[in-house]
Amino acid sequence: MVAASLGLANSGSRSEDRFWEHQLTRVLDRALDAAHSATITTALERLNQTDGEAYGALVEAVEHAAETVVLDPVVPAATNGSPRTAHNGLLLTAPLVAWTRFAIPSGAVTPQVAQALSRTWQELILAPSVVFRMVPWLYSLDQLPREFSDMRKLTRKLTAAAVTDGIPRIDFKNMPESAEMLADTRFLLAVVSVDDPLKPLFRWQLQGPSHAARVLCLEQWVEHARPLLEPLLPGCGFECLLPDAYHINLRESDRRVRAYGIKAAVHFLNHALAIDASQIKATIGAFGAERIDEYRIGLSVGDADEVAQGVVWPLLGAESETDEPTPLERIKETLREVGVQEIAVWSEVTEPEFCEDCGAPLYPSPSDEVVHVEMPEDTEPASTQFH
């Protein structure tokens, strides 16, 4: 696995790329189907320490292998020698970035709503020639597959159900509880399958390579799916993202939810304490070991040193403090959008600290200390994390 990733990272041609990609796909397929997630984790850790480019190549290959499957269909015994056609399945998500002052629901989607959403997804997002199956469940991050091998297993199960028009067996009763956050993402999961990997999967592939085709599909999805989704998220505001492949949407939703985390925290304080955003002070600190991994924002009220709410803004993928605009500038802009004008920034990068009792992150305070979130007395307890 490591050798193939290094070969791919150092390849000098597309022809050599295909060789190493084949080698990597073969070993990853074996590891995922055998549920050897530890082997993959070990290879990722080794490359992360030694070769960043090879690490990126392996991450991309693992994600692709986990969210795709090639499945031979069930063929009747008497086929008169007809060739067997493989089905290529791809795991999809339709993310909903949600925020609230209460709780963000997750759980079962009623059959009527599931059928309407499935039909809308097929008609507005997918190419006409594909086979499709949506899971009637609104997933939280805590309920998504934790291991790459579990994801591969789910992709295989849903693809088999799609091509045979069966019902996938999913243990909804033992789903993990969803963490209580005021800004978070919910996901609809589905699989799409074609009998030829060169066939288009999405409607925008039929309308040319322009970005406008994707934008049009998103606009139509928002227009028609949002009324069906609103009853699933009572008391919440939410943004619909474009339904697409699992991992690309996981990263995109992680990026989008950060700004909503800040907005949700400020709005919560506005209502819980009956104060204006101009009375809130933000203290921003950069945290990390060898480099900045995240920013933490402590929100205080008036002249108090206590942090009433805290928000974590992680740097994702290739993001860094040198981007234009910088993450710090985007955080400041988001705070000002919701009316927070008093903003202090720590000058030094700090080692991230967490509460020894509950494991929650500690946040920068106006007194230049990292502290636990502590709401003023006589207010309702709330979540301390917003991403």
Buried (B, 14 or more C-beta within 10 A) or exposed (E): BBEBBBBBBEBEEEEEBEBBBEBBBEBBBEBBBEBBBEBBEEBBEBBBEEBEEBBBBBBBBBBBBBBBBEBEEEEEEEEEEEEEEBBBBBBBBBBBBBBBBEBBBBBEBEEEBBBBBBBBBBEBBBBEEBBBBBBBBBBBBEBBBEBBBBBBBBBBBBBBBBBBEEEBEBEEEEBEEBEBBBBBBBBBBBBBBBBEEEEBBBBBBEBEEEEEBBEBBBEBBBEBBEEBBEEBBEEBBBBBBBBBBBBBBBEBBBEBBBBBBBBBBBBBBBEBBEBEBEBBBBBBBBBBEEEBEBBBBBBBBEEBBBBBBBBBBBBEEEEEBEEEEEBBEBBBEBBEEBBBEBBBBBEEBBEBBEEEEEEBBBBBBBEEEBBBBBBEEEEEEBBBBBB
